[in-house]
């Protein structure tokens, strides 16, 4: 009932008056000041610096600024239930969040938020949309001040290089921006991306463009950058922990403003109001498919985490995070005891997508929204899988054409492993079909995109049939060699039996006359 009282204020449309550098400096200065006051007053215990490579979102519950969490905090701070947070309520609430904010400081923050609104807004306090911006800025500032706040870290250790490519595209144009975040990042790039609006990052483009943000985490996922992205887009902690966990299977989750009482739009935040989170394994052929004779099949493994906004003001944004995932992260690696897969990550998929995105005249992916681009990603992941089944078919066919007596122990071991490899392959294909079906049945896509997704679903069903057929082929070879080995053993035993039968009479007489007989006289 309390949640139902939160309404969208007509005056809550926020503007973008502040430059990224100004925003970063203001909020980081505020956070540092509040933290020093908390330490001086003794209201905050000593904070130990954490290791970035060991930190997860589960251990940073304060960074949950999803819609439900923001509304919960707003209702908790709004003591008088007037749908506004006053100076006194804000000071008390932020102090409870380990930020010693006095009335004067709270007034400064509210004044700052008023500067982001039209002059017709209420002067009694800030509404839930403005509180959302305020809380987001404070949490982002905490990730830019290593020695202040309840989360402290070393800005020099535990960081990885993280390449970010931003594509703002439409049917008419495509603008690409490249950023190097993480280790040795340029402060200007980091501040511009995390503190600026889309207008600041891609100047000259209209707000009707779609946006694709691609993060290359194959050299190691920089967790501080990931946490900053989670705050920027208000991503759910469960999804972020799935990104961190290198064992997350292919899956799909849908997150959104389940309360349905407040629309967080036009707040200056690039909030994902309603979005899909998709974790997908990317399997590609590492061995040559044209070599003769066909070599042992080797597979490259990686993973992509996809956040695609399907509703709200940011329903034109898709975020992809590509990570390395070698065989040692799969059950197959545990079976083998070591990683014998290729150490090179296959980036062809993303290079081709990037090339096609910038191609002129534009391809169809630039003429439609991010839901069609999601189809393009899923379709190309499935296309990467198709040559794998063909390679297994060629390899098993080559084995079948060789005489059974030429099978080495290495081949026999390979046939045993092929069965497990095909099961592992099916474990990646089957969940992908479930992902596609979920998107189709949720009804958030256009009829055209739905038709394309159904084509992917058909291709996945065909691939599962191919894998099943390949397993039968492998079993047939194993059974044929086992039958050949049993027959050869039976033939050997038959020959030995004949030889034994031939020499049996001689053995009898030899044994008989070789015995010692004693006469009656003792001789």
C-alpha positions in Angstrom: 0.0 0.0 0.0 2.9 2.4 0.7 4.4 1.6 -2.7 1.2 2.5 -4.4 1.4 6.0 -2.9 4.6 6.8 -4.9 3.5 8.6 -8.1 5.4 10.1 -11.0 5.7 13.8 -10.5 5.2 15.8 -13.7 8.1 18.0 -12.5 10.5 15.2 -12.1 12.0 15.4 -15.5 15.7 16.0 -14.9 18.0 17.9 -17.2 21.7 17.4 -18.0 23.2 20.7 -17.0 26.4 19.5 -15.4 29.5 18.3 -17.2 30.9 14.9 -16.3 34.0 16.4 -14.6 31.9 18.7 -12.5 29.6 15.9 -11.5 32.5 13.6 -10.5 34.4 16.4 -8.6 31.3 17.5 -6.7 30.1 14.0 -5.6 33.6 12.6 -4.8 34.3 15.8 -2.7 31.0 15.4 -0.9 31.7 11.7 -0.2 35.2 12.3 1.1 33.9 15.1 3.3 31.1 13.0 4.8 33.5 10.0 5.3 36.0 12.2 7.2 33.2 13.5 9.4 32.0 10.0 10.1 35.5 8.9 11.1 36.0 12.0 13.3 32.7 11.6 15.1 33.4 7.9 15.6 30.1 6.9 14.1 31.9 4.7 11.5 34.3 1.9 12.5 37.6 1.5 10.7 37.1 0.3 7.2 39.6 -2.3 5.8 40.6 -2.1 2.2 39.3 -5.0 0.1 41.0 -6.9 -2.6 39.2 -6.2 -5.9 39.8 -9.7 -7.3 38.1 -11.3 -4.3 35.1 -8.9 -4.1 31.6 -9.8 -5.3 28.3 -7.9 -5.4 27.0 -10.2 -2.7 29.5 -8.7 -0.4 28.5 -5.2 -1.5 24.8 -5.2 -0.7 24.8 -1.4 -0.4 25.4 -1.2 -4.2 22.0 -2.7 -4.9 20.2 0.4 -6.3 17.7 -1.5 -8.4 14.2 0.0 -8.6 12.8 -2.0 -5.7 15.7 -1.1 -3.5 15.5 2.6 -4.3 11.8 2.7 -3.6 12.3 0.7 -0.3 14.8 3.3 0.9 12.7 6.2 -0.3 9.7 5.0 1.7 11.8 4.3 4.7 13.2 7.9 4.7 9.9 9.6 3.8 8.7 9.7 7.4 5.7 12.0 6.8 4.6 10.1 3.7 4.3 13.2 1.5 6.2 11.6 -1.4 9.1 13.9 -0.8 12.3 13.6 1.2 13.0 16.8 3.2 16.4 18.1 4.3 15.9 16.5 7.8 14.8 13.2 6.4 17.7 13.1 4.0 20.3 13.9 6.6 18.9 11.2 8.9 18.7 8.6 6.2 22.2 9.1 4.8 23.6 9.0 8.3 22.0 5.6 8.7 23.9 4.6 5.4 27.2 5.4 7.2 27.4 8.9 5.7 27.6 11.5 8.4 25.5 14.2 6.6 24.4 17.2 8.6 21.5 19.4 7.8 23.7 21.8 5.9 25.2 19.0 3.8 21.8 17.6 3.1 20.6 21.0 2.1 23.6 21.3 -0.3 22.7 18.0 -1.9 19.0 18.9 -2.3 20.1 22.3 -3.8 22.2 20.3 -6.3 19.3 18.2 -7.2 17.1 21.2 -7.7 19.6 22.5 -10.1 18.9 19.5 -12.2 15.1 20.2 -12.3 12.9 22.7 -14.0 11.9 25.7 -11.9 8.3 24.5 -11.5 9.4 21.6 -9.2 8.4 21.5 -5.6 10.7 23.2 -3.1 9.8 21.0 -0.1 12.3 18.2 -0.9 13.3 15.7 -3.6 11.0 13.1 -5.2 11.8 9.5 -5.7 13.3 10.1 -9.2 15.7 12.7 -7.8 16.6 10.5 -4.8 17.4 7.8 -7.4 19.9 10.1 -9.0 21.4 11.2 -5.7 21.9 7.7 -4.4 23.4 6.6 -7.8 25.9 9.5 -7.7 26.9 8.8 -4.1 27.5 5.1 -4.9 29.4 5.9 -8.1 31.5 8.4 -6.1 32.4 5.7 -3.7 33.9 3.6 -6.6 36.0 6.6 -7.6 37.4 7.4 -4.1 39.6 4.4 -3.0 40.2 5.6 0.5 36.7 7.0 1.4 33.3 5.4 2.0 32.3 2.0 3.3 34.0 0.2 0.4 37.7 0.9 0.1 40.2 -0.7 -2.2 43.6 -0.4 -3.8 43.3 1.4 -7.2 46.7 0.0 -8.3 46.4 -3.7 -7.5 44.0 -6.3 -8.8 43.0 -4.4 -11.9 43.0 -5.7 -15.5 43.0 -4.0 -18.8 39.5 -3.7 -20.2 38.7 -2.4 -23.7 35.3 -0.8 -24.2 33.8 -0.1 -27.6 30.6 2.1 -27.7 28.5 2.1 -30.9 25.8 4.7 -31.3 24.0 3.7 -34.4 20.9 4.3 -36.6 20.0 3.6 -40.2 21.8 6.8 -41.2 25.0 6.7 -39.3 27.2 4.8 -36.8 29.5 6.5 -34.3 32.1 4.4 -32.6 34.1 5.4 -29.4 36.9 3.3 -28.0 37.8 3.5 -24.3 40.6 1.8 -22.3 39.3 1.2 -18.8 40.7 -0.8 -15.9 44.4 -0.9 -15.4 46.2 2.3 -16.6 42.8 3.9 -17.6 42.7 7.5 -18.5 40.8 9.5 -15.9 39.0 11.5 -18.6 37.7 8.4 -20.3 36.5 6.8 -17.1 34.8 10.0 -15.9 33.2 10.8 -19.3 31.7 7.3 -19.5 30.5 6.7 -16.0 29.5 10.3 -15.1 28.4 11.6 -18.4 25.2 11.1 -20.3 24.9 9.7 -23.7 25.1 13.2 -25.1 28.5 13.8 -23.5 30.0 10.5 -24.7 28.7 10.7 -28.3 28.3 14.4 -29.1 26.3 15.3 -32.1 24.0 12.3 -32.1 20.3 12.4 -31.5 18.7 10.5 -28.6 16.8 8.3 -31.0 19.9 6.2 -31.8 20.5 2.8 -30.4 23.6 2.0 -28.4 25.8 -1.1 -28.1 28.4 -1.2 -25.4 30.9 -4.0 -25.8 33.4 -4.8 -23.0 36.3 -7.1 -23.9 37.2 -8.9 -20.7 39.1 -11.8 -22.3 42.4 -10.6 -20.7 40.7 -10.6 -17.3 37.6 -8.9 -16.1 38.3 -5.7 -14.2 35.9 -5.9 -11.3 36.0 -2.2 -10.4 34.9 -1.4 -13.9 32.2 -4.0 -13.6 30.9 -2.5 -10.3 30.9 0.9 -11.9 28.8 -0.4 -14.8 26.4 -2.1 -12.4 25.8 1.3 -10.7 25.6 3.2 -14.0 22.9 0.9 -15.4 21.4 -0.1 -12.1 22.0 -3.8 -12.7 20.9 -6.5 -10.3 23.6 -7.9 -8.0 22.5 -11.5 -8.9 23.3 -10.8 -12.5 26.7 -9.2 -11.7 27.7 -12.1 -9.6 26.8 -14.4 -12.5 29.1 -12.4 -14.7 31.9 -12.8 -12.1 31.3 -16.5 -11.7 33.2 -18.3 -14.5 31.0 -21.4 -14.1 27.6 -19.7 -14.9 25.9 -21.8 -17.6 23.9 -20.6 -20.5 20.8 -19.0 -19.0 18.4 -16.1 -19.2 16.9 -14.0 -16.4 14.4 -11.1 -16.7 14.8 -8.2 -14.3 12.6 -5.2 -14.1 10.6 -2.7 -11.9 8.2 -5.3 -10.6 6.5 -2.8 -8.3 5.2 -1.0 -11.4 4.4 2.2 -9.3 7.3 4.4 -10.3 8.7 4.9 -13.8 12.4 5.9 -13.5 12.6 7.8 -16.7 14.4 11.1 -17.7 16.4 11.0 -14.5 19.8 11.5 -16.1 20.7 8.0 -15.2 21.1 5.4 -18.0 18.9 3.0 -15.9 17.8 -0.3 -17.3 14.2 -0.3 -16.2 13.3 -3.7 -17.7 15.9 -6.0 -19.2 17.1 -9.4 -20.0 20.3 -10.9 -18.6 21.6 -13.6 -20.8 24.7 -15.7 -20.2 25.8 -17.7 -23.2 28.6 -20.0 -23.9 30.4 -19.4 -27.2 31.9 -22.5 -28.7 34.0 -22.4 -31.9 36.2 -24.8 -33.7 39.9 -24.5 -32.8 41.1 -27.3 -35.1 41.2 -27.1 -38.9 38.1 -28.3 -40.7 39.9 -28.7 -44.1 43.0 -30.6 -43.1 43.5 -34.2 -44.3 43.2 -36.5 -42.6 40.7 -34.8 -40.3 42.5 -33.9 -37.0 41.3 -34.4 -33.4 38.5 -31.9 -32.8 39.4 -29.1 -30.5 37.0 -26.4 -29.3 37.6 -22.8 -28.1 35.4 -21.7 -25.3 34.4 -18.3 -24.2 31.3 -16.6 -22.6 29.3 -13.5 -23.2 27.0 -11.8 -20.7 24.3 -9.8 -22.4 22.2 -7.1 -20.8 19.5 -5.9 -23.2 17.0 -3.3 -22.2 13.5 -4.3 -23.3 11.4 -1.6 -21.6 11.5 1.9 -20.2 13.5 4.9 -21.3 16.7 2.9 -22.1 15.0 0.3 -24.3 17.6 1.2 -27.0 20.7 -0.1 -25.2 22.5 -3.4 -25.2 25.6 -4.3 -23.1 27.8 -7.2 -23.9 30.7 -8.5 -21.8 33.0 -11.1 -23.4 35.2 -13.3 -21.2 37.5 -16.2 -21.7 36.2 -19.6 -20.6 38.7 -22.4 -21.3 38.0 -26.1 -20.9 39.2 -26.0 -17.3 36.0 -24.1 -16.4 33.8 -27.0 -17.7 33.1 -30.5 -16.4 35.2 -31.7 -19.3 38.2 -30.1 -17.8 37.7 -31.8 -14.5 37.4 -35.1 -16.4 40.7 -34.6 -18.2 42.5 -33.2 -15.3 44.1 -30.4 -17.3 43.2 -27.8 -19.9 44.2 -29.1 -23.4 42.0 -26.6 -25.2 43.3 -23.6 -27.1 44.5 -20.7 -25.0 43.5 -18.2 -27.7 40.1 -16.7 -27.4 38.1 -16.6 -30.6 37.1 -12.9 -31.2 36.0 -13.3 -34.8 32.3 -13.0 -33.8 32.8 -9.6 -32.3 35.1 -8.4 -35.0 32.6 -9.3 -37.7 29.7 -7.7 -35.7 31.8 -4.5 -35.4 32.6 -4.5 -39.1 29.0 -5.1 -40.1 27.8 -2.4 -37.8 30.1 0.2 -39.4 29.5 -1.0 -43.0 28.0 1.3 -45.5 25.4 1.1 -47.0 24.1 0.0 -43.6 23.0 -3.6 -42.9 19.6 -4.5 -41.5 20.9 -4.5 -37.9 21.2 -0.8 -38.0 17.7 -0.3 -39.3 16.0 -1.9 -36.3 16.2 -1.7 -32.5 18.4 -3.6 -30.0 16.0 -6.6 -30.0 17.1 -7.3 -33.6 20.7 -6.8 -32.7 20.2 -9.4 -29.9 19.0 -11.8 -32.6 22.1 -11.1 -34.6 24.3 -12.0 -31.6 22.5 -15.2 -30.8 22.4 -16.2 -34.5 26.1 -15.8 -34.8 26.8 -17.8 -31.6 24.8 -20.6 -33.1 26.6 -20.3 -36.4 29.9 -20.8 -34.6 28.6 -24.1 -33.2 27.6 -25.6 -36.5 31.1 -26.4 -37.9 31.8 -28.4 -34.6 29.3 -31.1 -35.5 30.7 -31.3 -39.0 34.2 -31.6 -37.7 33.2 -34.5 -35.5 31.4 -36.2 -38.4 34.5 -35.9 -40.6 36.7 -37.3 -37.8 34.5 -40.2 -37.0 34.0 -40.9 -40.7 37.7 -41.0 -41.2 38.0 -43.5 -38.3 35.2 -45.6 -39.8 37.1 -45.9 -43.1 40.2 -47.3 -41.5 40.7 -51.1 -40.8 39.8 -51.9 -37.2 43.1 -53.6 -36.6 44.9 -50.2 -37.2 43.2 -48.5 -34.3 45.8 -47.4 -31.8 45.2 -47.0 -28.1 45.2 -43.2 -28.6 42.2 -43.6 -31.0 40.4 -45.8 -28.5 41.0 -43.2 -25.8 39.7 -40.5 -28.2 36.5 -42.4 -28.8 35.9 -42.6 -25.1 36.4 -38.8 -24.7 34.3 -38.0 -27.7 31.2 -39.3 -25.9 31.9 -37.0 -23.0 32.7 -34.1 -25.3 29.4 -34.5 -27.2 27.5 -34.5 -23.9 29.3 -31.3 -22.9 28.4 -29.8 -26.3 24.7 -30.7 -25.8 24.9 -29.0 -22.4 25.7 -25.8 -24.2 23.2 -26.2 -27.1 20.1 -27.2 -25.1 20.1 -24.2 -22.7 20.5 -21.9 -25.7 17.2 -23.2 -27.1 15.6 -22.5 -23.8 16.9 -18.9 -23.9 15.5 -18.4 -27.4 12.1 -19.9 -26.4 11.9 -17.7 -23.4 12.4 -14.5 -25.5 9.8 -15.7 -28.0 7.2 -16.5 -25.4 7.7 -13.4 -23.3 6.2 -11.3 -26.2 8.6 -8.4 -25.8 9.9 -8.6 -29.4 8.3 -7.6 -32.6 6.6 -10.2 -34.9 9.5 -9.9 -37.3 12.2 -10.5 -34.7 10.1 -13.4 -33.3 10.2 -15.0 -36.8 14.0 -14.8 -36.9 14.3 -16.2 -33.4 12.1 -19.2 -34.4 14.6 -19.9 -37.1 17.4 -20.0 -34.5 15.2 -22.4 -32.4 14.9 -24.7 -35.4 18.6 -24.6 -36.0 19.3 -25.6 -32.4 16.9 -28.5 -32.6 18.7 -29.7 -35.7 22.1 -29.4 -33.9 20.9 -31.4 -31.0 19.8 -34.1 -33.5 23.2 -34.0 -35.0 24.9 -34.4 -31.7 22.7 -37.4 -30.9 23.6 -38.9 -34.2 27.3 -38.3 -33.6 27.1 -40.1 -30.3 25.5 -43.1 -32.0 28.3 -43.0 -34.6 31.0 -43.0 -31.8 29.2 -45.8 -30.0 29.1 -47.8 -33.2 32.8 -47.5 -33.7 33.5 -48.5 -30.1 31.2 -51.5 -30.4 32.7 -52.5 -33.7 36.2 -52.4 -32.4 35.1 -54.2 -29.2 33.5 -56.9 -31.4 36.6 -57.1 -33.6 38.8 -57.5 -30.5 36.6 -60.2 -29.0 36.6 -62.0 -32.4 40.3 -61.8 -32.6 40.7 -63.2 -29.1 38.3 -66.0 -29.9 40.3 -66.8 -33.1 43.5 -66.9 -31.0 42.0 -69.2 -28.5 40.7 -71.5 -31.3 44.2 -71.8 -32.8 45.7 -72.5 -29.4 43.1 -75.1 -28.8 43.9 -76.9 -32.1 47.6 -76.8 -31.3 46.9 -78.2 -27.9 44.8 -81.0 -29.4 47.5 -81.9 -31.9 50.2 -82.3 -29.3 48.0 -83.9 -26.7 48.7 -87.6 -27.8 52.5 -87.0 -27.8 52.2 -85.4 -24.4 50.3 -88.4 -23.2 52.9 -90.9 -24.3 55.8 -88.7 -23.2 54.2 -88.6 -19.8 53.5 -92.3 -19.7 56.9 -93.6 -20.8 58.6 -91.0 -18.8 57.4 -92.5 -15.6 59.6 -94.8 -13.4 58.4 -98.5 -13.1 59.7 -100.9 -10.4 60.1 -104.6 -11.1 59.5 -107.4 -8.5 63.2 -107.7 -8.0 63.5 -104.0 -7.2 65.1 -103.0 -10.5 
